[in-house]
């Protein structure tokens, strides 16, 4: 295709080739990623330890309202926590979710 372009009162005839536009590939942390949505299933819940068949008191369980990445752990093993103390911070799609402890307690050592 030929075009006439005027610059500072002088006309130039130029030939250009039409090419289909392509969107640039998005880059996440320096790695190019495709544009297709990827759905990763959540990991299955861990099996209860042998002899640990007691029902769980849901009032003492702190469940996350969203799936995300833990970006900060505020509570330490052995620390005493009060209701509303921050345990950890999750990030999901640039949105930070603060998880607070539901009841007064002491964090036990991990198993």
C-alpha positions in Angstrom: 0.0 0.0 0.0 1.3 3.5 -0.9 0.7 6.5 1.3 1.5 10.2 0.9 2.9 11.8 4.0 3.5 15.5 4.4 6.2 16.7 6.8 7.1 20.4 7.1 5.2 21.2 3.8 7.1 18.5 1.8 5.1 15.5 0.6 6.7 12.0 0.6 5.3 8.9 -1.0 5.9 5.8 1.2 5.1 2.2 0.7 3.9 0.2 3.8 3.0 -3.4 4.3 -0.2 -4.1 6.3 0.4 -6.7 9.1 -2.1 -8.2 11.4 -1.7 -6.7 14.9 -0.6 -9.0 17.7 -1.0 -8.3 21.3 2.2 -8.5 23.3 2.6 -11.6 25.5 2.0 -10.7 29.2 5.1 -11.1 31.4 4.8 -12.2 35.0 8.0 -11.9 37.1 10.1 -11.9 34.0 8.4 -15.0 32.5 6.2 -14.7 29.4 2.8 -16.3 29.9 0.0 -17.2 27.5 -3.3 -15.5 27.5 -5.4 -18.6 28.3 -6.8 -18.8 31.8 -5.3 -21.6 33.9 -7.3 -23.2 36.6 -5.3 -25.1 39.2 -7.3 -27.3 41.6 -6.7 -26.9 45.3 -4.6 -29.5 47.0 -6.6 -32.1 48.8 -6.9 -31.8 52.6 -4.3 -33.7 54.5 -5.4 -37.0 55.9 -6.0 -36.9 59.7 -3.3 -38.4 61.8 -3.9 -42.0 63.1 -6.1 -41.9 66.2 -7.1 -38.3 65.5 -10.8 -39.1 64.7 -12.2 -36.5 67.1 -14.7 -34.0 65.5 -13.2 -30.6 64.9 -14.6 -27.6 66.9 -15.3 -25.1 64.0 -15.3 -22.2 66.5 -11.6 -22.8 67.0 -10.7 -23.1 63.3 -9.6 -20.1 61.2 -10.4 -20.6 57.6 -9.3 -18.3 54.8 -12.1 -16.6 52.8 -10.0 -16.6 49.7 -7.3 -18.7 48.0 -4.0 -16.9 47.8 -0.3 -16.7 48.6 0.9 -16.2 52.2 3.0 -13.0 52.0 3.5 -12.5 55.7 3.2 -14.6 58.8 2.7 -12.4 61.9 2.2 -15.1 64.6 5.1 -17.2 66.0 5.0 -20.7 67.4 4.3 -20.5 71.1 2.9 -17.0 70.9 -0.2 -16.1 72.8 -2.9 -14.6 70.6 -6.1 -12.8 71.5 -9.3 -12.6 69.5 -8.6 -10.4 66.4 -4.8 -10.6 66.5 -3.3 -10.9 63.0 -2.0 -14.4 62.2 -1.0 -13.9 58.6 -1.6 -11.9 55.4 -2.7 -13.5 52.1 -2.5 -11.9 48.7 -4.9 -12.8 45.9 -4.8 -10.8 42.7 -3.1 -7.9 44.3 -5.6 -7.8 47.1 -4.4 -8.4 50.6 -6.5 -10.3 53.1 -5.6 -10.2 56.8 -6.5 -13.4 58.7 -7.2 -12.8 62.4 -7.2 -15.3 65.2 -10.8 -16.3 66.1 -10.3 -17.0 69.8 -7.7 -16.4 72.6 -5.1 -19.2 72.4 -1.4 -20.1 72.2 0.0 -21.4 68.9 1.1 -24.9 69.3 4.4 -26.3 67.7 3.9 -27.7 64.3 3.5 -31.5 63.9 
